[in-house]
């Protein structure tokens, strides 16, 4: 009977892993590779803020899992993780319903010989009252598209209104997602004028970033934080650091000293955690934010048949620090997990995962980018402007190359440039 490799989650790491293993065992009938995801397509998560503002169209720019699976010799099934039975080596999946509520596929179980959990992360609201009821998040493409529809409706109100009141948007959290989203919003106001929104301009929105720590982009070097602050301030963003959100309401947020900050739209981008379904799933060891604790080989420290990677894995490095939840982390982890599953099947020794921080880049829409690269000597090299912008784009191209190969990546890049001439610069519906 063929060994079954089951990968749950088709994000940056999970899809790259399925692609690698599918092509590795394409001529080996003794190994099957199955990818499970609750959505039928893939969008690189660092670009969700572009989906939210309409710069990226899911239907045009997404990777269809079924088509990609057919091209790369693995199987794809639609399914959302519900539970795990380690004794029978099965994962339980939720039932699938149509938009009208009809049950299409009942709850089911999938057997595995090797299981990889790669379902990413969700926003951590830290128990703040009102977040679930009144905040938008960017955890999934459907949430990003919901945000997109919301701002289009608000700009339509501005277009037909004689009033001068700006659209007030509060972004809670000044990590990369919150910072990049704020810049993208100003790009939208610049572009909408082309499409008949003549009274929409940068003064039509009032974006406020609320951050609990003393600076934005706190996980990055202070020089990048300072540069980013200047760029955002020039665009018109108001930065409120050292500011705690006590409660979110329908029309704003309550911050320090019970001061109310009015907002038409509030977006929560503060902190991440593993999905609730992962908490001690199947008796596995998880940390306080539901990440699966893994050993040096990326296996669960409770079960050698189960691996975890990306944002849902807690990997402690030799210096005591933990690997950060970034796309480059998932990419590197996928390579190690791929190698170790192959080694287990071939009865070879496993290899330890070693994270290499290659730097971080932050994009401010089409205006500019800033960041740093790690040199061979681990010295941080600061980059900004057009060089940083091209490097930022190249990260996505490398992800495409990992999925499709370099030839198809170059073709996709060419098609993308053609589409920029033929398609609207924004998704307008």
Secondary structure, DSSP 8 states (H G I E B T S, - for coil): --EEEEEE--SHHHHHHHHHHHHHTTT-TTEEEEEEESSSEE--GGGHHHHHHTSS-HHHHSEEHHHHHHHTT-EEEE--EEEEETTTTEEEE--EE-TTS-EEE--EEEE-SEEEE----EE--TT-BTHHHH-B--SSHHHHHHHHHHHHHHHHHHHH------EEEEEE--SHHHHHHHHHHHHHHHHHGGGT-TT--GGGEEEEEE-SSSSSSTTS-HHHHHHHHHHHHHHT-EEE-S----EEETTEEEEGGGEEEE-SEEEE-S-EE--GGGTTGGG--B-TTS-EEB-TTSEETTEEEEEE-GGGEE-B-TTS-B--S-HHHHHHHHHHHHHHHHHHHTT-----------EEEEEETTTEEEEEEE-TTS-EEEEEHHHHHHHHHHHHHHHHHHHH-HHHHHHHHHHHHHHHHHS-SS---
